[in-house]
Amino acid sequence: MGPGSATDSGRTAAGADARGREIVSLPIALLVPGESPRLDGQDAEHVTRLAELDVPLPPILVDRRTMRVIDGMHRLLAACLRGQESIDAELFEGTPEEAFLRAVEANVTHGLPLSQKDRRAAATRIIEAHPQMSDRAIARASGLGAKSVAAIRRASAGEAGQLAVRIGQDGRVRPLSSAEGRRKAAELIAENPEASLREVARRAGISPATVSDVRRRLLAGQQPVAERRPVALAPDVDGTLPSIPRQMSRARPVRKARPVQLDPVQLMEKLVRDPSLRHKEGGRQLLRLLQQGALGDRAWAQLAAVVPSHARDSVVGLARQYAETWMEFAQELDENMRPVGAEAGLPRQRFGMRA
């Protein structure tokens, strides 16, 4: 069935919703049940509860080409119980693999939550269909943790899970190993020392934080990629090499001393009094963002307590993503405001200045 045949069969425009999506009214007789991420099918009690509601239900999602329901089978069955002949829908255009991914994302963010078994099965299928997606992107789509997705990927058979690059939540392609990206960043820095961290990161396919580390290593006369040297073992008196104890066979990370934690309230009071920030729109926006983060431990604990279980994975993903963004902001600000050696050919630059 082509895109125009739905219109010929009775599709009528129903306007646009609050998010600007085009919503159409489709005859229920035209719709075909799609492939649901729910292994046990639809929940009859949930359908009954929806049918008893007096408020309009959100539009369902339908494949424009096949008229298969991608998301909203519970709402469709509820409409049938109500005796409706048509239902509001948003039309989707894409491949069956993209449709399944959209269905999983939709069921994770609203409606009846997917079970743990459903989410793991969905993640397995997404890995098979979209091996280039990063663990975090699949975790966000399926409602699992990134570590769980990584474990599922390792357990998946075949070479699909062994690609050299992944596509992150932001749509950017990043190599699994940053070694090549570090070397590319070193070349870009040598070609254009005034380029910003984000510009080099975009072209090299690595994060601005990694670019900052590459630049520091170059300034110190080191290689952009740290070399891993094997540990030399002294032979015993009989000439044989000693065995490594099991508990020492894995390299233990060196723990850095935790920096002294400054009082955020005092820092904010000082920044708020700074006229160079208060008298500029950008400065006021920065102060507002910083004030939102200057909460005490008790306030954060109270915020954590109000997060419902079904939204916990989404909040965790957003919190970690925002934390990474703040870390990149801090590293780039620190790098661009710090004077560098003239012998490296890297002039001092201010945050936000692009080559």
Secondary structure, 3 states (H helix, E strand, C coil): CCHHHHHHCCCEEEEECCCCCEEEEEEHHHCEECCCCCCCCCCHHHHHHHHHCCCCCCCEEEECCCCEEEECHHHHHHHHHHCCCEEEEEEECCCHHHHHHHHHHHHHHCCCCCCHHHHHHHHHHHHHHCCCECHHHHHHHHCCCHHHHHHHHHHCCCCHHHCCEEECCCCCEEECCCHHHHHHHHHHHHHCCCCCHHHHHHHHCCCHHHHHHHHHHHHCCCCCCCCCCCCCCCCCCCCCCCCCCHHHCCCCCCCCCCCCCCCHHHHHHHHHCCHHHHCCHHHHHHHHHHHHHCCCHHHHHHHHHCCCHHHHHHHHHHHHHHHHHHHHHHHHHHHHCCCCCHHHCCCCCCCCCCC
